[in-house]
Amino acid sequence: MLEVGTQAPDFSVAAHDGSTVTLAELRGKKVVLWFYPKANTGG
């Protein structure tokens, strides 16, 4: 768990178009991360 003020480590995610995006590619831009805890689950 990161503490407030700690920089996020670099990571990569799949974009909606199938490409891969890394946090490093977005450096200097505003980024909003949205997580769906129950996405793709039966709950």
N, C-alpha and C positions, 0 to 999 in steps of 0.2 A: 504494500500500500504506500503510495506517495504521500508525503506531507505537503501542506499548503506551501507554495513557493518553490517546490522542487521541480526542476525541468523534467518533462516527460522523456523517457528513453525513445530512441528511434525504433519504429516498427513499420510493418507494411500490412496493407489490407487490400482486399479485392474491391474494386470500384464497380458501379452498376453496369458499366460497359465491358466488364471482364478484364480490364487492365489492372495492374498493380500500382498502388500509390504508397509512397513512403512519407513519413512525417518530415524527413529531411528535405524532400522535394517541396514542401509547403512552408519551409522556414521563411519568416518575414511576413507571412500572410496570416489572416485571422482564420482560426480553425475551430469548428464546433464538432465534438464527437458525441454521437447519439447511440446509446446501447439499448437493445431490446432484450432484457433478461430471459424472456420466455419465447423468443422467436424460434420458430421451427421445433416447438415442443408440443406435446399433447396437453399441457397445463395451461 
